[in-house]
Amino acid sequence: MLRFAFPEYWYWWLGLPVSLGILYLVYRRGASMTYSWFSPDQYERSRPLAKMALRAGGLLCLLLALVGPYLGSKESPVTLASRDIYILLDVSASMNTEDLRPSRLERAKQALKSLITDFQGDRLGLILFTDQPYVQCPLTRDHETVSLFLDMAETAQYSQRGTQFRPALAVALDRFSQEADPAVDVSRAVILVSDGEDFGDSYASLIERLRQAQVRVFPVGVGTYEGGPVPVLQQGRRAGFRRYEDGSTVVSRLVDEDLQQIASQFDTEYVHLGHDDSSLGLLRDQIYALTATPWETRLEQVERNTYQLFLFLAVVMLLGSLFLMPIRKV
């Protein structure tokens, strides 16, 4: 299948008719230029139409090289590199807050699914948590399975006694140990996604254990600082809002001091997921910076980018046009 590495450069072809027109006008005057430089009694014309054809062909080849056409394929050894990454996703009731549309939880799921496509070759796992963690998917390279479990994540499936980071981080650390390949030393990371309302115990000792195991934690705060009312869901639909005993509406705001502190402990950048996904680039770059360990080399059919061929043809044609000197009469 024919495709191009840089299709955005096709707009350069809009100037092609103008360029060809200029070439044609210039070489229409080739005879007069030749007679001004050489004696017409001794030399014939320097073939301006041939020069025009070569230079037009060179221009076309340059434009083709610019868009980078892929023609054919070849077998090439491809080395797959891997990291182990556990996604810890908060599914407490406050994640249903609609200060982000359609909700904090849905926005987080959308963002994580877009990230998953960027981690080809990495082993990914999923742990959902409230005050207790629930391992939904162990480490796997089957990213479609991870996405499927993300789609199924809902707050109604789990106990709602608040949010605690410590048990979820502890389970992730244990799972890394249980699922480690003793023959391969890989980088390990945790993506901790929450609206930041941690009502749990201190986790200073656990952070130290994670650091000793060389596990990096990347906290992601979901929501807005203004917050919004926490909905009550029945059969997946909003049926009012949670209220305190005095009848006032429960409002959930992003409280990310603990998340920022965790980031500082691991020397990572805290990421705030708000109304746009621009912050995902920062998270993606941080994980890319982790060392990826080669785990498999295999032959794959790789498309062949033939821009070098068209670039070579362009140079040959343009140089050839320079050598079309006037011909001595016999």
FENLIN-V154796 format. One record per residue. N is the residue number from 1. RES is the residue in one letter. PHI is phi in whole degrees, 0 to 359 (NA if undefined). BURIAL is + if it has 24 or more other C-alpha atoms within 12 Angstrom, else -. Layout:
<<N,RES,PHI,BURIAL> <N,RES,PHI,BURIAL>>
This chain:
<<1,M,NA,-> <2,L,282,-> <3,R,215,-> <4,F,231,-> <5,A,291,-> <6,F,230,-> <7,P,295,-> <8,E,293,-> <9,Y,273,-> <10,W,298,-> <11,Y,296,-> <12,W,297,-> <13,W,291,-> <14,L,297,-> <15,G,273,-> <16,L,297,-> <17,P,301,-> <18,V,296,-> <19,S,297,-> <20,L,294,-> <21,G,296,-> <22,I,295,-> <23,L,301,+> <24,Y,296,-> <25,L,295,-> <26,V,296,-> <27,Y,277,+> <28,R,294,-> <29,R,264,-> <30,G,298,+> <31,A,296,-> <32,S,295,-> <33,M,293,-> <34,T,296,+> <35,Y,291,-> <36,S,281,-> <37,W,259,-> <38,F,233,-> <39,S,287,-> <40,P,295,-> <41,D,284,-> <42,Q,252,-> <43,Y,232,-> <44,E,274,-> <45,R,296,+> <46,S,269,+> <47,R,51,+> <48,P,297,+> <49,L,293,-> <50,A,294,+> <51,K,299,+> <52,M,299,+> <53,A,297,+> <54,L,296,+> <55,R,288,+> <56,A,294,+> <57,G,297,+> <58,G,297,+> <59,L,296,+> <60,L,298,+> <61,C,294,+> <62,L,298,+> <63,L,294,+> <64,L,294,+> <65,A,297,+> <66,L,296,+> <67,V,276,+> <68,G,63,+> <69,P,288,+> <70,Y,261,+> <71,L,232,-> <72,G,76,-> <73,S,210,-> <74,K,214,-> <75,E,280,-> <76,S,218,-> <77,P,291,-> <78,V,241,-> <79,T,264,-> <80,L,268,-> <81,A,247,+> <82,S,219,+> <83,R,234,+> <84,D,255,+> <85,I,228,+> <86,Y,256,+> <87,I,263,+> <88,L,253,+> <89,L,245,+> <90,D,288,+> <91,V,238,+> <92,S,287,+> <93,A,301,+> <94,S,295,+> <95,M,288,+> <96,N,277,+> <97,T,303,+> <98,E,258,+> <99,D,292,+> <100,L,248,+> <101,R,270,-> <102,P,283,-> <103,S,193,+> <104,R,302,+> <105,L,296,+> <106,E,295,+> <107,R,296,+> <108,A,296,+> <109,K,297,+> <110,Q,298,+> <111,A,296,+> <112,L,293,+> <113,K,294,+> <114,S,290,-> <115,L,290,+> <116,I,304,+> <117,T,294,-> <118,D,270,-> <119,F,248,+> <120,Q,298,+> <121,G,93,+> <122,D,282,+> <123,R,272,+> <124,L,242,+> <125,G,223,+> <126,L,228,+> <127,I,235,+> <128,L,264,+> <129,F,209,+> <130,T,235,+> <131,D,274,+> <132,Q,230,+> <133,P,271,+> <134,Y,224,+> <135,V,283,+> <136,Q,269,+> <137,C,209,+> <138,P,290,+> <139,L,301,+> <140,T,206,+> <141,R,265,+> <142,D,274,-> <143,H,289,+> <144,E,294,-> <145,T,294,-> <146,V,298,+> <147,S,298,+> <148,L,297,-> <149,F,293,+> <150,L,298,+> <151,D,301,-> <152,M,278,-> <153,A,292,+> <154,E,221,+> <155,T,287,+> <156,A,291,-> <157,Q,278,-> <158,Y,229,-> <159,S,296,-> <160,Q,235,-> <161,R,244,-> <162,G,105,+> <163,T,236,+> <164,Q,224,+> <165,F,282,+> <166,R,302,+> <167,P,300,+> <168,A,293,+> <169,L,296,+> <170,A,295,+> <171,V,295,+> <172,A,300,+> <173,L,298,+> <174,D,295,-> <175,R,294,+> <176,F,301,+> <177,S,292,-> <178,Q,290,-> <179,E,259,+> <180,A,289,+> <181,D,268,-> <182,P,299,-> <183,A,274,-> <184,V,230,-> <185,D,260,-> <186,V,249,+> <187,S,284,+> <188,R,239,+> <189,A,217,+> <190,V,236,+> <191,I,258,+> <192,L,260,+> <193,V,247,+> <194,S,200,+> <195,D,273,+> <196,G,86,+> <197,E,273,+> <198,D,265,+> <199,F,252,-> <200,G,270,-> <201,D,281,-> <202,S,295,-> <203,Y,235,+> <204,A,299,-> <205,S,293,-> <206,L,293,+> <207,I,300,+> <208,E,296,-> <209,R,296,-> <210,L,296,+> <211,R,294,-> <212,Q,294,-> <213,A,277,+> <214,Q,59,-> <215,V,261,+> <216,R,265,+> <217,V,247,+> <218,F,243,+> <219,P,283,+> <220,V,231,+> <221,G,267,+> <222,V,244,+> <223,G,126,+> <224,T,241,+> <225,Y,285,-> <226,E,284,-> <227,G,76,+> <228,G,187,+> <229,P,292,+> <230,V,270,+> <231,P,285,+> <232,V,259,+> <233,L,257,-> <234,Q,230,-> <235,Q,55,-> <236,G,81,-> <237,R,242,-> <238,R,289,-> <239,A,233,-> <240,G,99,-> <241,F,232,+> <242,R,294,+> <243,R,226,-> <244,Y,284,-> <245,E,298,-> <246,D,277,-> <247,G,94,-> <248,S,284,-> <249,T,283,-> <250,V,284,-> <251,V,247,+> <252,S,253,+> <253,R,242,+> <254,L,295,+> <255,V,241,+> <256,D,245,+> <257,E,300,-> <258,D,294,+> <259,L,296,+> <260,Q,293,+> <261,Q,294,+> <262,I,300,+> <263,A,301,+> <264,S,294,-> <265,Q,293,+> <266,F,254,+> <267,D,56,-> <268,T,243,+> <269,E,268,+> <270,Y,293,+> <271,V,244,+> <272,H,254,+> <273,L,265,+> <274,G,248,+> <275,H,284,-> <276,D,231,-> <277,D,259,-> <278,S,298,-> <279,S,287,-> <280,L,296,+> <281,G,300,-> <282,L,296,-> <283,L,297,+> <284,R,299,+> <285,D,295,-> <286,Q,295,+> <287,I,287,+> <288,Y,300,+> <289,A,290,-> <290,L,290,+> <291,T,296,-> <292,A,260,+> <293,T,270,+> <294,P,299,-> <295,W,231,-> <296,E,199,-> <297,T,238,-> <298,R,215,-> <299,L,274,-> <300,E,227,-> <301,Q,284,-> <302,V,249,-> <303,E,298,-> <304,R,261,-> <305,N,277,+> <306,T,258,+> <307,Y,297,+> <308,Q,297,-> <309,L,297,-> <310,F,290,+> <311,L,293,+> <312,F,297,-> <313,L,298,+> <314,A,297,+> <315,V,296,+> <316,V,299,-> <317,M,293,+> <318,L,292,+> <319,L,293,-> <320,G,299,-> <321,S,293,+> <322,L,288,-> <323,F,270,-> <324,L,278,+> <325,M,277,-> <326,P,302,+> <327,I,259,-> <328,R,289,-> <329,K,291,-> <330,V,277,->>
